[in-house]
Amino acid sequence: MPFSRWSMTHGVKKAIEFASLLPINHNRNKILARPAGNNIYSPLNYCVGMANFDFNVLSPHEFECLARDILEIREAPLKFRTYAPGRDGGIDISCINSALNIAGQVRLYQRNNFSKLKLSLKKELEKVKQINPDRYILITSVSLSPAQETAIVGILGKYLLSREDIIDRDRLNKFLSDKACLHVLKGYTKLLIPDIHVLEYILSEILNGKVAQNSSGGA
């Protein structure tokens, strides 16, 4: 029987679910991690330019949910919601616990397709003006150069309070390389298939936590 992407994804999800059932030692200093000199597995070195996810394996709605989950970590204690697929009126994500009108747009395109992203933003601008948000956040799977980021600032103008609110492919990967975001990946196992090192790291963190806990208990 052919080994399909679905079966791989299903197997990854089940492996993580099984490992998650084990008691975890939350004392990070006692986790028996691999040697610090190993750049792939070391918790200290893992975050340095490691993640390189292909976000196009996700559906547009899955990508919106991933963007929401990352925003809730980055912007804590703010909470965000997504909407059902369909015409969004210029909003894919909105904040639900702020006095400010904070809205977000999520765009899933191929990593180098800036022209499509730029055209989309120009088309959405009138809707953004009608919403008139206090703060507007853009999350995209496109990898942006400084010049392209400047072009987006020129399009969205006053609604972008900071360039930090332009979250492109590279920033997304940076967030997902942080251990504070690792638990998010459990909900998006499709992303793990091309990046087996990330999968191995997550499983080793969970399982080594179990080993460390047992070792501590027997001491």
C-alpha positions as CSV (number, residue, x, y, z in Angstrom):
1,M,0.0,0.0,0.0
2,P,1.4,3.4,-0.9
3,F,2.6,5.5,2.1
4,S,0.5,8.6,1.6
5,R,1.0,12.1,3.1
6,W,-2.3,11.4,5.1
7,S,-0.9,8.3,6.7
8,M,2.4,10.1,7.6
9,T,0.4,13.0,9.1
10,H,-1.9,10.6,11.0
11,G,1.1,8.6,12.3
12,V,2.9,11.8,13.4
13,K,-0.2,13.0,15.2
14,K,-0.7,9.7,17.0
15,A,2.9,9.5,18.0
16,I,2.8,13.0,19.6
17,E,-0.6,12.2,21.2
18,F,0.9,9.0,22.7
19,A,4.0,10.7,24.0
20,S,1.9,13.5,25.4
21,L,0.0,11.0,27.6
22,L,3.2,10.3,29.5
23,P,3.9,12.4,32.7
24,I,6.2,15.2,31.7
25,N,8.9,16.7,33.9
26,H,8.4,20.4,33.8
27,N,11.8,21.2,35.4
28,R,13.6,22.0,32.2
29,N,17.0,21.9,34.0
30,K,16.5,18.1,34.6
31,I,15.6,17.2,31.0
32,L,18.2,14.8,29.6
33,A,18.7,16.6,26.3
34,R,21.2,15.5,23.7
35,P,24.7,17.1,24.0
36,A,24.7,20.9,23.7
37,G,27.2,20.7,20.8
38,N,24.6,19.1,18.6
39,N,22.9,21.9,16.7
40,I,20.0,19.8,15.6
41,Y,18.7,18.6,18.9
42,S,20.1,20.9,21.6
43,P,17.3,22.9,23.3
44,L,19.8,25.8,23.6
45,N,20.8,25.8,19.9
46,Y,17.5,24.6,18.4
47,C,16.0,28.1,18.0
48,V,18.9,29.4,15.8
49,G,17.5,29.5,12.3
50,M,16.1,25.9,12.5
51,A,12.5,25.9,11.4
52,N,11.8,26.1,7.6
53,F,8.2,25.2,7.3
54,D,6.2,25.0,4.1
55,F,3.0,26.7,5.1
56,N,1.4,25.8,1.8
57,V,0.7,22.3,3.0
58,L,-2.1,23.9,5.1
59,S,-5.5,25.0,3.9
60,P,-6.2,28.7,4.0
61,H,-8.4,28.2,7.1
62,E,-5.8,26.1,8.8
63,F,-3.2,28.8,8.1
64,E,-5.6,31.4,9.6
65,C,-5.9,29.3,12.8
66,L,-2.1,28.9,13.0
67,A,-1.8,32.7,12.7
68,R,-4.3,33.2,15.4
69,D,-2.5,30.8,17.7
70,I,0.8,32.5,17.2
71,L,-0.7,35.9,17.7
72,E,-2.2,34.8,21.1
73,I,1.3,33.8,22.2
74,R,3.0,37.0,20.9
75,E,0.3,39.3,22.0
76,A,-0.7,37.7,25.3
77,P,-3.0,38.3,27.2
78,L,-4.9,39.4,24.0
79,K,-7.2,36.8,22.5
80,F,-8.2,36.5,18.8
81,R,-10.8,34.7,16.8
82,T,-11.0,33.5,13.2
83,Y,-14.1,33.3,11.0
84,A,-15.7,30.7,8.8
85,P,-14.3,30.4,5.3
86,G,-15.9,32.8,2.8
87,R,-16.1,36.5,2.2
88,D,-14.4,38.1,5.1
89,G,-15.1,41.8,4.6
90,G,-11.4,42.6,5.0
91,I,-11.0,40.7,8.3
92,D,-9.6,37.2,8.9
93,I,-8.7,37.6,12.5
94,S,-10.0,40.0,15.2
95,C,-9.2,40.6,18.8
96,I,-12.0,39.8,21.2
97,N,-10.7,41.3,24.5
98,S,-9.4,44.7,23.8
99,A,-11.0,48.2,23.8
100,L,-9.1,48.8,20.6
101,N,-10.4,47.6,17.2
102,I,-7.6,45.2,16.3
103,A,-8.1,43.4,13.0
104,G,-5.9,41.0,11.0
105,Q,-5.6,39.8,7.4
106,V,-4.1,36.4,6.6
107,R,-2.8,35.6,3.1
108,L,-1.5,32.2,2.1
109,Y,0.5,32.3,-1.1
110,Q,3.7,30.7,-2.4
111,R,6.7,32.1,-0.6
112,N,7.9,34.2,-3.5
113,N,4.6,35.4,-4.8
114,F,4.8,39.0,-3.6
115,S,3.0,40.4,-6.7
116,K,-0.2,38.4,-5.8
117,L,0.0,39.5,-2.1
118,K,0.5,43.2,-3.2
119,L,-2.5,43.0,-5.5
120,S,-4.6,41.4,-2.9
121,L,-3.8,44.1,-0.3
122,K,-4.6,46.9,-2.8
123,K,-8.0,45.3,-3.4
124,E,-8.7,44.9,0.3
125,L,-7.7,48.5,1.2
126,E,-11.2,49.9,0.7
127,K,-12.6,47.3,3.1
128,V,-9.9,48.2,5.6
129,K,-10.9,51.8,5.4
130,Q,-14.5,50.9,6.1
131,I,-13.5,48.9,9.1
132,N,-11.1,51.7,10.2
133,P,-9.2,49.5,12.7
134,D,-7.0,51.1,15.4
135,R,-4.4,48.5,14.6
136,Y,-4.1,46.2,11.5
137,I,-1.9,43.0,11.4
138,L,-0.9,41.2,8.3
139,I,0.2,37.6,8.4
140,T,1.4,36.0,5.2
141,S,3.3,32.9,4.0
142,V,5.2,35.1,1.5
143,S,8.9,35.8,2.4
144,L,9.4,39.6,2.3
145,S,12.4,41.7,1.5
146,P,12.9,45.1,3.3
147,A,11.8,46.8,0.1
148,Q,8.6,44.7,-0.2
149,E,7.9,45.4,3.5
150,T,8.2,49.1,2.8
151,A,5.8,48.7,-0.2
152,I,3.2,47.1,2.2
153,V,3.6,50.0,4.6
154,G,2.9,52.3,1.8
155,I,-0.3,50.5,0.9
156,L,-1.7,50.1,4.4
157,G,-0.5,53.4,5.7
158,K,-1.8,54.5,9.1
159,Y,-3.4,51.2,9.9
160,L,0.0,49.6,10.4
161,L,1.2,50.9,13.7
162,S,4.6,49.0,13.4
163,R,6.5,47.0,10.9
164,E,6.4,44.2,13.5
165,D,2.7,43.9,12.6
166,I,3.8,42.6,9.2
167,I,4.4,38.9,9.9
168,D,5.9,37.1,6.9
169,R,7.1,33.6,6.3
170,D,10.5,34.2,8.0
171,R,8.9,35.7,11.1
172,L,6.4,32.8,11.3
173,N,9.3,30.4,11.2
174,K,11.2,32.3,13.8
175,F,8.2,32.2,16.1
176,L,7.8,28.5,15.6
177,S,11.5,27.9,16.3
178,D,10.9,29.3,19.9
179,K,10.2,26.6,22.5
180,A,7.3,28.8,23.7
181,C,5.5,27.9,20.4
182,L,6.4,24.3,20.1
183,H,3.1,23.1,21.6
184,V,1.3,24.9,18.7
185,L,2.8,22.4,16.2
186,K,0.8,19.6,17.8
187,G,-2.3,21.1,16.2
188,Y,-0.7,21.4,12.7
189,T,1.1,18.1,12.2
190,K,1.1,18.6,8.4
191,L,3.9,21.1,8.9
192,L,6.1,18.5,10.5
193,I,6.2,16.1,7.6
194,P,8.9,17.9,5.6
195,D,10.9,18.8,8.8
196,I,11.7,15.6,10.6
197,H,14.2,17.3,12.8
198,V,11.4,19.3,14.4
199,L,9.4,16.2,15.0
200,E,12.3,14.4,16.6
201,Y,13.0,17.4,18.8
202,I,9.4,17.5,20.1
203,L,9.3,13.8,20.8
204,S,12.7,13.8,22.5
205,E,11.6,16.7,24.7
206,I,8.5,14.8,25.8
207,L,10.2,11.4,26.2
208,N,13.3,12.8,27.8
209,G,11.2,14.6,30.3
210,K,9.7,11.3,31.2
211,V,13.1,9.7,31.6
212,A,14.3,12.7,33.7
213,Q,11.3,12.4,36.0
214,N,11.8,8.7,36.5
215,S,15.5,9.2,37.2
216,S,14.7,12.0,39.7
217,G,12.0,9.8,41.4
218,G,14.4,7.0,41.8
219,A,17.3,9.1,43.2
